[in-house]
């Protein structure tokens, strides 16, 4: 990693962890949660504190800061402590044996492997993903800082000022808090949040999910931690694909929420127990809802095998027929509620994606862990296949639950990738009928079974060695552990994983290539933006064509732009300015719009946007060099900043 300030990135990462994990850990401590569960659950609990605080602060007229988050965390922690004191059965069960050292090794190994690739992709601490969605996400953080309001309703006003809509704002609220606490720039704050959630929350959740499903052996924990970095879709594929950072946030919390649903299933050796498991799931709902609602829908879908397993145990129990009737009723209600979520929690029809192939192709990609057309990682794919087979043959219910989760995820991906249109739209609507999004979400089901396979092979090697004369050598077991860990590291760093990192790297590097980065900023354009901050007075509005990258001027300089995103709505005045400004007379609609909107500057970054599909023309911002309505204020290469002198703007 080069350029920028690494210390700023470290400071911002620490601030993000302190704000989110600190508040989440306080809530978990109030619930009497300890150990790995406290670490893993601190992420969704902390994000829930941020989500609830963002709405409460807005309703209460309080400016957005860390203090509403602290207040919510303390309140929930105090209530949780009192409730668990009054009703001890709500407390977690005693944790089964797992050395804290090995837990830290497992999570740390995954975090380091992920951090290396994420660091390579970033290129520099202050780089940012030049991707379609990220334009909005960066600007939304600036909008929260300017308006002191992190509520979903206010964030939606960035692109639709008339209001009336909501936008999940947890990612942006966290980014604003990181900027406030650490004083770093918005891109550095965004990268810090990516590191904390993509490189720490994810492996911690994967390890706790694997432990909930298969127990706490050292080989399993280390395998789970390492293999958390083996599957390319998370987190970098999402960043390179569209810059969907809120989805990264939500998916990073999915494994620990799934682990809590497993605890609800009352399987042997459970750590939290059903009561505390329910509480963790319930307290995680605001986090998933305001991070990315589609992942909230994924929880009951992927947890369906847990419900089936619980119902099956009730059905086969030797107790009364009443339990059988309850089992049938419970599964029926569960399926009905899940179907209702699938049908009603979805974006508008014009946001849905087309099928990427056939259902058969989707099945093949799911089996080989190449979802979304990701490069093949042979070692990881073989471990998943072996893990599913071994889990199905395992004598415990948990093994079949783990295999069932993978089967459900694979089926959902295959349906999204290419099933008949009716079923594809019905069952994958919450995820924009997008195979890449679904593939990333269901990757959470791949790691536990792959880790189980790796641990089984590890254990088999140990048993074979124990039957030889080498068993008496003190160095044999450490050598086996070291060799197995090295093999896992090699699997996690296969060509497939690094191909995704290289693709993400191309999106972070400053270029002027719209096909590579979708919304790009070259070095010249970034240099001009530095001048914009010095030239344009604070608060004066800049006219722009968002497709040339100029929309990012708001996030990077703090100067407002007319179109802060490619699909921002500015009503008829905005359309008039867009379509006719450069040649407009003072009485023409474009000049009237210029005065009404108080536009004082025009930023023209001259990037090639014509090669992008469905790019609208901004005819009123073409040929500005010959327009009588502007004069040149600054130029770097082909990127220019104009001051408006016409349209009777005084």
C-alpha positions in Angstrom: 0.0 0.0 0.0 1.4 3.4 -0.9 0.5 7.0 -0.7 -1.8 8.8 1.7 -1.2 8.4 5.3 -1.2 4.9 6.8 -1.4 6.3 10.3 -4.6 8.1 9.4 -6.1 4.8 8.2 -5.0 3.0 11.4 -6.5 5.8 13.5 -9.7 5.7 11.6 -9.9 1.9 11.8 -9.4 2.1 15.6 -12.1 4.8 15.8 -14.5 2.6 13.9 -13.8 -0.4 16.0 -14.1 1.7 19.2 -17.5 3.2 18.2 -19.1 0.1 16.9 -17.5 -2.7 18.9 -17.3 -0.7 22.0 -21.0 0.0 22.1 -21.8 -3.5 20.9 -19.6 -5.1 23.5 -21.3 -3.0 26.2 -24.6 -4.4 25.1 -23.3 -7.9 25.0 -21.7 -7.6 28.4 -25.1 -6.6 29.7 -26.5 -9.8 28.3 -23.6 -11.7 30.2 -22.1 -12.8 26.9 -18.4 -13.5 27.0 -15.5 -14.8 25.0 -15.6 -15.2 21.2 -19.4 -14.6 21.2 -18.8 -11.2 22.8 -16.4 -10.2 20.1 -18.5 -11.5 17.2 -21.8 -10.2 18.4 -20.4 -6.8 19.2 -20.5 -6.0 15.5 -24.3 -6.5 14.8 -25.1 -5.2 18.3 -23.0 -2.1 17.8 -24.4 -1.4 14.4 -27.9 -1.7 15.8 -27.0 0.9 18.4 -25.9 3.2 15.6 -29.0 2.5 13.6 -31.4 3.1 16.5 -29.5 6.2 17.6 -29.6 7.7 14.0 -33.4 7.6 14.1 -33.8 8.6 17.7 -31.4 11.6 17.3 -33.2 12.8 14.2 -36.6 12.6 15.9 -35.3 14.3 19.0 -33.7 17.1 17.1 -30.2 16.1 18.2 -27.2 16.6 15.9 -25.6 13.4 14.8 -22.5 12.4 16.9 -21.2 9.6 18.9 -23.1 10.5 22.0 -26.6 9.3 20.9 -24.9 5.9 20.1 -23.3 5.8 23.5 -26.6 6.6 25.2 -28.4 3.8 23.3 -25.7 1.3 24.1 -25.7 2.2 27.8 -29.5 2.1 28.0 -29.7 -1.3 26.3 -26.8 -2.7 28.4 -28.4 -1.5 31.6 -31.8 -3.0 30.7 -30.1 -6.3 29.6 -28.2 -6.5 32.9 -31.4 -6.0 34.9 -33.4 -8.4 32.9 -30.8 -11.2 33.0 -30.5 -10.6 36.8 -34.2 -11.0 37.3 -34.5 -14.0 34.9 -31.3 -15.9 35.0 -32.5 -18.4 32.4 -32.0 -15.6 29.8 -28.3 -15.7 30.4 -26.0 -17.6 28.0 -25.1 -21.2 28.9 -21.6 -22.0 30.0 -19.3 -21.9 27.0 -17.8 -25.2 26.0 -14.0 -25.5 26.1 -12.1 -23.4 23.5 -8.8 -21.8 24.3 -8.9 -18.0 24.0 -5.5 -18.2 22.4 -6.7 -20.5 19.6 -9.8 -18.3 19.1 -7.6 -15.3 18.7 -5.3 -17.2 16.3 -8.3 -18.3 14.2 -9.8 -14.9 13.9 -6.4 -13.2 13.5 -5.3 -15.5 10.8 -8.4 -14.8 8.7 -8.1 -11.1 9.4 -4.5 -10.9 8.3 -5.2 -12.9 5.1 -8.1 -10.6 4.2 -6.2 -7.5 5.2 -3.3 -8.3 2.8 -5.7 -8.5 -0.2 -7.8 -5.6 0.8 -4.7 -3.5 1.3 -3.4 -4.5 -2.1 -6.8 -3.6 -3.7 -7.0 -0.2 -2.0 -3.6 1.0 -3.5 -3.5 3.9 -1.0 -5.2 4.7 2.3 -7.1 7.6 0.7 -8.1 5.8 -2.5 -11.7 4.9 -3.1 -13.7 2.6 -5.3 -14.6 4.4 -8.5 -17.8 2.5 -8.8 -21.4 3.5 -9.5 -23.0 3.0 -6.0 -19.9 4.4 -4.2 -20.6 7.8 -5.6 -23.7 8.0 -3.5 -22.2 6.3 -0.5 -19.3 8.8 -0.2 -21.5 11.7 -0.8 -24.1 10.5 1.7 -21.4 10.6 4.4 -20.7 14.2 3.5 -24.4 14.9 3.5 -24.7 13.6 7.1 -21.8 15.7 8.2 -23.4 18.8 6.6 -26.9 18.2 7.9 -26.0 16.6 11.2 -28.8 14.0 10.5 -28.0 10.3 9.9 -31.6 9.0 9.7 -32.7 7.0 6.7 -35.2 9.7 5.7 -32.5 12.4 5.6 -30.0 10.3 3.7 -32.7 9.6 1.0 -33.0 13.4 0.5 -29.5 13.5 -0.9 -30.7 12.2 -4.3 -34.4 13.0 -3.8 -34.8 16.3 -2.0 -38.6 16.2 -2.0 -38.5 13.5 0.6 -41.0 10.8 1.2 -38.5 7.9 0.9 -36.1 6.0 3.1 -32.5 4.7 2.4 -30.7 2.3 4.7 -28.1 4.6 6.3 -26.1 2.5 8.8 -23.0 2.4 6.6 -23.1 6.2 6.1 -23.8 6.9 9.8 -20.8 4.9 10.8 -18.6 6.7 8.2 -19.7 10.1 9.5 -18.9 9.0 13.1 -15.4 7.9 12.0 -14.8 11.2 10.4 -16.0 13.1 13.5 -14.0 11.0 15.9 -10.7 10.7 14.0 -10.8 13.8 11.8 -9.8 11.8 8.6 -11.1 12.3 5.1 -14.3 10.5 3.9 -12.4 8.1 1.7 -10.1 7.0 4.5 -13.1 6.6 6.8 -14.8 4.4 4.2 -11.6 2.3 3.9 -11.4 2.0 7.6 -14.9 0.7 7.9 -14.2 -1.8 5.1 -11.2 -3.1 7.0 -13.1 -3.4 10.3 -16.1 -5.2 8.9 -14.6 -7.0 5.9 -11.4 -8.1 7.6 -12.4 -8.5 11.3 -16.2 -8.9 11.7 -16.4 -11.5 8.9 -13.8 -14.0 10.1 -15.0 -13.5 13.7 -18.6 -14.4 12.6 -17.4 -17.3 10.5 -15.4 -18.8 13.4 -18.4 -18.5 15.8 -20.8 -20.0 13.2 -18.4 -22.9 12.5 -18.0 -23.5 16.2 -21.8 -23.4 16.7 -22.3 -26.0 13.9 -19.3 -28.3 14.5 -17.8 -27.8 17.9 -14.7 -26.1 19.2 -11.7 -28.2 18.2 -8.5 -26.3 17.5 -8.2 -27.6 14.0 -11.8 -26.5 13.1 -11.3 -23.0 14.6 -8.1 -22.4 12.7 -9.5 -23.8 9.5 -12.6 -21.6 9.8 -10.6 -18.5 10.4 -8.2 -19.1 7.5 -10.9 -20.2 5.1 -12.9 -17.1 5.8 -10.5 -15.5 3.3 -10.7 -18.3 0.7 -13.8 -17.2 -1.1 -13.4 -14.3 -3.5 -16.9 -12.8 -3.4 -16.5 -11.3 0.0 -15.6 -8.5 0.5 -13.7 -7.3 -2.6 -16.0 -8.7 -5.4 -18.9 -6.5 -4.0 -16.6 -3.4 -4.0 -15.3 -4.1 -7.5 -18.7 -5.0 -8.9 -20.8 -2.0 -7.9 -19.2 -0.4 -4.8 -22.1 -1.8 -2.7 -20.5 -1.0 0.7 -23.7 -1.3 2.7 -24.1 -4.8 1.5 -20.5 -5.5 2.6 -21.5 -4.2 6.1 -24.6 -6.4 6.2 -23.0 -9.6 4.9 -20.2 -9.2 7.4 -22.7 -9.6 10.2 -24.6 -12.5 8.6 -22.5 -15.4 10.0 -22.9 -14.4 13.6 -26.7 -13.9 13.2 -26.9 -17.3 11.6 -24.9 -18.7 14.5 -27.4 -17.2 16.9 -30.2 -19.0 15.0 -28.3 -22.2 15.4 -28.2 -21.5 19.2 -31.9 -21.1 19.1 -32.2 -24.6 17.8 -31.0 -26.0 21.2 -28.3 -28.2 19.7 -26.0 -30.1 22.0 -22.9 -28.1 23.1 -24.6 -24.8 22.3 -23.0 -21.9 24.0 -25.6 -19.1 24.1 -28.7 -21.3 24.5 -32.1 -20.6 22.9 -33.2 -17.7 25.1 -30.0 -15.6 24.6 -29.8 -16.7 21.0 -33.3 -15.2 20.4 -32.2 -12.0 22.1 -29.1 -11.7 19.9 -31.1 -12.3 16.8 -33.7 -9.7 17.8 -31.1 -7.1 18.7 -29.4 -7.6 15.4 -32.5 -6.8 13.3 -32.0 -3.0 13.3 -28.4 -3.5 12.2 -29.4 -5.7 9.2 -32.4 -3.6 8.4 -30.5 -0.3 8.2 -27.4 -1.8 6.6 -29.1 -3.8 3.8 -32.6 -5.2 4.2 -31.9 -8.0 1.7 -29.5 -9.7 4.2 -32.2 -9.6 6.8 -34.4 -11.6 4.4 -31.5 -14.0 3.9 -31.4 -15.0 7.6 -34.7 -17.0 7.7 -34.0 -18.4 4.2 -30.6 -19.8 5.1 -31.7 -20.7 8.6 -34.6 -22.9 7.2 -32.6 -26.1 8.0 -32.5 -25.1 11.6 -36.3 -24.8 11.7 -36.7 -28.1 10.0 -34.3 -29.8 12.4 -36.1 -28.4 15.4 -39.5 -29.4 14.0 -38.1 -32.9 13.2 -37.0 -33.4 16.8 -40.4 -32.3 18.1 -42.1 -34.7 15.6 -40.1 -37.7 16.7 -40.2 -37.0 20.4 -42.0 -39.4 22.6 -44.2 -36.7 24.1 -47.8 -35.9 23.3 -49.3 -35.3 19.9 -49.5 -31.6 20.9 -45.7 -31.3 20.1 -46.3 -32.8 16.7 -49.0 -30.3 15.9 -46.8 -27.5 17.1 -44.0 -28.7 14.9 -46.3 -28.6 11.8 -47.7 -25.2 12.8 -44.3 -23.8 13.4 -42.8 -24.9 10.1 -46.0 -23.6 8.3 -45.8 -20.2 9.9 -42.0 -20.0 9.3 -42.4 -20.8 5.6 -45.3 -18.3 5.2 -43.4 -15.5 7.0 -40.3 -16.2 4.9 -42.3 -16.2 1.7 -44.0 -12.9 2.7 -40.5 -11.3 3.1 -39.4 -12.7 -0.2 -42.4 -11.2 -2.0 -42.7 -7.8 -0.3 -39.1 -6.8 0.7 -37.7 -6.0 -2.7 -36.7 -3.0 -4.8 -38.6 -1.6 -7.7 -39.0 -3.6 -10.9 -36.7 -1.4 -12.9 -33.8 -2.2 -10.5 -33.9 -5.9 -11.1 -31.1 -7.7 -13.0 -31.3 -10.2 -15.8 -30.4 -13.8 -15.5 -26.7 -14.5 -16.0 -27.2 -17.9 -17.6 -29.1 -21.2 -17.0 -30.1 -22.9 -13.8 -27.7 -25.7 -14.7 -24.9 -23.2 -15.0 -25.9 -21.7 -11.6 -25.7 -25.2 -10.0 -22.3 -25.7 -11.4 -21.1 -22.4 -10.2 -22.5 -23.0 -6.7 -20.9 -26.5 -6.5 -17.5 -25.2 -7.7 -17.7 -21.9 -5.6 -17.4 -19.8 -8.7 -20.5 -17.7 -8.0 -21.0 -14.7 -10.2 -18.3 -16.0 -12.6 -15.6 -15.7 -10.1 -12.3 -17.5 -10.9 -12.1 -21.1 -9.7 -10.2 -21.8 -6.5 -9.7 -25.6 -6.7 -8.7 -26.2 -3.1 -11.5 -24.2 -1.6 -14.1 -25.8 -4.0 -12.9 -29.3 -3.1 -13.1 -28.6 0.6 -16.7 -27.4 0.3 -17.8 -30.5 -1.6 -16.0 -32.8 0.8 -17.4 -30.9 3.8 -21.0 -31.2 2.6 -20.6 -35.0 2.1 -19.0 -35.4 5.5 -21.6 -33.1 7.2 -24.4 -35.2 5.8 -22.8 -38.3 7.1 -22.2 -36.8 10.6 -24.2 -38.4 13.4 -25.2 -35.0 14.9 -28.1 -32.8 13.8 -25.8 -29.9 13.5 -23.9 -31.5 10.6 -27.0 -31.9 8.6 -28.0 -28.4 9.4 -24.7 -27.0 8.1 -25.1 -29.1 4.9 -28.7 -28.0 4.6 -27.7 -24.3 4.8 -25.2 -24.8 2.0 -27.9 -26.7 -0.1 -30.4 -23.9 0.5 -27.8 -21.2 -0.5 -26.8 -23.1 -3.6 -30.4 -23.6 -4.7 -31.1 -19.9 -4.2 -28.1 -19.0 -6.2 -29.0 -21.4 -9.0 -32.5 -20.0 -9.1 -31.2 -16.4 -9.3 -28.6 -17.3 -12.0 -31.0 -18.8 -14.5 -34.2 -20.4 -13.3 -37.5 -19.8 -15.2 -38.4 -16.1 -14.9 -41.4 -16.5 -12.6 -39.4 -18.4 -10.0 -36.4 -16.2 -10.4 -38.4 -13.1 -9.8 -40.4 -14.6 -7.0 -37.6 -16.1 -4.9 -34.6 -13.7 -5.6 -36.4 -10.3 -5.7 -35.0 -9.0 -2.4 -31.5 -9.4 -3.9 -32.3 -7.5 -7.1 -32.4 -10.9 -8.9 -28.6 -10.4 -9.0 -26.5 -13.6 -8.9 -23.4 -11.8 -7.6 -25.2 -10.4 -4.6 -26.8 -13.7 -3.8 -23.5 -15.6 -4.3 -21.8 -13.3 -1.9 -24.5 -13.7 0.7 -24.5 -17.5 0.5 -20.7 -17.7 0.7 -21.3 -17.6 4.5 -22.6 -21.1 4.2 -19.6 -22.4 2.3 -16.9 -21.7 4.9 -18.2 -23.8 7.8 -18.5 -27.0 5.7 -15.1 -26.3 4.1 -13.6 -25.8 7.6 -15.2 -29.1 8.8 -13.6 -30.9 5.8 -10.2 -29.4 6.5 -10.4 -30.2 10.2 -11.4 -33.8 9.4 -8.4 -34.2 7.1 -6.2 -32.6 9.7 -7.5 -35.1 12.3 -7.2 -38.1 10.0 -3.5 -37.2 9.4 -3.0 -37.0 13.1 -4.6 -40.4 13.7 -2.5 -42.0 11.0 0.7 -40.6 12.4 -0.3 -41.7 15.9 -0.2 -45.3 14.7 3.5 -45.0 13.7 6.7 -44.7 15.6 6.6 -40.9 15.0 3.9 -40.5 17.7 6.6 -40.4 20.4 8.4 -37.4 18.8 7.5 -34.1 20.5 7.9 -32.2 17.2 5.4 -34.2 15.2 2.1 -32.6 16.3 3.4 -29.0 15.9 4.8 -29.9 12.5 1.4 -31.3 11.4 -0.3 -28.2 12.7 2.1 -25.9 11.0 2.0 -27.8 7.7 -1.8 -27.9 7.7 -2.0 -24.1 8.5 0.4 -23.4 5.7 -1.6 -25.5 3.3 -4.7 -23.5 4.3 -2.9 -20.2 3.7 -1.9 -21.5 0.2 -5.5 -22.4 -0.6 -6.7 -19.0 0.6 -4.2 -17.2 -1.6 -5.0 -19.2 -4.8 -5.2 -17.5 -8.2 -9.0 -17.1 -7.9 -8.8 -15.0 -4.7 -6.1 -12.8 -6.1 -7.9 -12.4 -9.4 -10.7 -10.7 -7.5 -8.2 -8.5 -5.6 -6.6 -7.4 -8.9 -10.0 -6.6 -10.3 -10.8 -4.5 -7.2 -7.4 -2.8 -7.5 -8.3 -1.6 -10.9 -11.3 0.1 -9.5 -9.4 1.9 -6.8 -6.5 3.1 -9.0 -6.9 6.7 -10.3 -7.7 6.3 -14.0 -9.6 8.0 -16.7 -11.3 4.9 -18.1 -15.0 4.7 -17.7 -15.1 1.0 -18.7 -12.7 0.0 -16.0 -13.9 2.1 -13.1 -17.4 3.1 -14.2 -17.1 6.6 -12.6 -13.5 7.5 -12.8 -11.2 10.3 -11.7 -7.7 10.7 -13.2 -4.8 12.3 -11.5 -5.5 15.6 -13.4 -9.1 15.6 -12.2 -8.1 14.9 -8.6 -5.6 17.8 -8.8 -8.4 20.1 -10.1 -10.7 19.0 -7.2 -8.0 20.2 -4.8 -8.2 23.6 -6.5 -12.0 23.6 -6.3 -11.9 23.4 -2.5 -9.6 26.5 -2.5 -11.5 28.5 -5.1 -15.2 27.8 -4.6 -16.6 29.4 -1.4 -18.2 27.1 1.0 -21.9 26.5 0.3 -21.9 27.7 -3.3 -23.5 25.2 -5.7 -21.6 23.7 -8.6 -23.4 22.5 -11.8 -22.1 19.2 -13.1 -22.5 16.1 -15.2 -22.3 13.3 -12.5 -21.3 10.7 -15.1 -17.9 12.3 -15.6 -16.9 11.8 -11.9 -17.7 15.4 -10.9 -20.4 14.2 -8.5 -17.5 13.1 -6.2 -16.5 16.7 -5.8 -19.1 16.9 -2.9 -17.5 14.1 -0.9 -13.9 15.1 -1.6 -14.2 18.9 -1.3 -17.3 19.6 0.7 -18.7 21.9 -2.0 -22.3 20.9 -3.0 -22.9 19.8 -6.6 -26.2 19.9 -8.4 -26.2 16.2 -9.2 -24.6 14.3 -6.4 -25.4 10.9 -8.0 -26.0 9.7 -11.5 -29.7 9.1 -10.7 -30.2 12.1 -8.5 -33.6 13.8 -9.0 -33.6 17.6 -9.3 -37.0 18.3 -10.8 -37.7 20.3 -13.9 -35.2 23.1 -13.1 -32.4 20.6 -12.9 -33.4 19.2 -16.3 -33.6 22.6 -17.8 -30.1 23.4 -16.7 -28.8 20.0 -17.9 -30.3 20.4 -21.3 -29.7 24.0 -22.2 -27.3 26.0 -20.0 -24.3 26.5 -22.3 -26.3 28.3 -25.1 -29.1 29.7 -23.0 -30.2 33.3 -23.0 -31.1 35.1 -19.8 -34.9 34.5 -20.3 -34.5 30.8 -21.3 -35.5 28.1 -18.9 -31.9 27.0 -18.3 -30.9 30.5 -17.2 -34.0 30.8 -15.0 -33.1 27.5 -13.4 -29.5 28.7 -12.9 -30.8 31.7 -10.9 -33.5 29.7 -9.1 -31.1 27.0 -8.0 -28.3 29.5 -7.2 -25.7 27.7 -9.4 -22.5 29.7 -9.4 -20.0 27.3 -10.9 -19.7 24.5 -13.5 -17.3 21.6 -13.1 -16.4 19.8 -16.4 -14.0 16.8 -15.9 -14.2 15.9 -19.6 -14.1 12.1 -18.9 -15.4 9.8 -21.6 -18.9 8.8 -20.5 -20.3 8.0 -23.9 -19.1 4.4 -23.8 -21.2 3.6 -20.7 -24.6 2.1 -21.4 -27.7 4.2 -20.9 -25.8 7.3 -20.2 -28.0 10.4 -20.6 -26.6 13.4 -22.5 -26.0 16.6 -20.6 -26.3 18.8 -23.7 -26.3 22.0 -21.7 -22.9 21.3 -20.3 -21.3 20.5 -23.7 -19.0 23.0 -25.5 -18.6 25.1 -22.3 -15.3 26.6 -23.7 -17.3 28.6 -26.2 -20.3 29.4 -24.0 -20.9 33.1 -23.2 -22.3 32.1 -19.8 -19.0 31.1 -18.2 -15.4 32.0 -17.9 -12.5 29.7 -17.2 -11.4 29.7 -13.6 -9.0 26.7 -13.4 -7.7 24.0 -15.6 -5.6 20.8 -15.1 -5.2 18.9 -18.3 -8.7 18.6 -19.9 -10.5 19.0 -16.5 -11.9 22.5 -16.1 -13.7 24.7 -13.5 -15.8 27.5 -14.8 -17.4 30.5 -13.1 -20.9 31.5 -14.3 -20.9 35.1 -15.5 -24.1 34.9 -17.7 -27.8 34.3 -17.1 -27.8 37.6 -15.0 -26.2 35.8 -12.1 -25.0 38.5 -9.8 
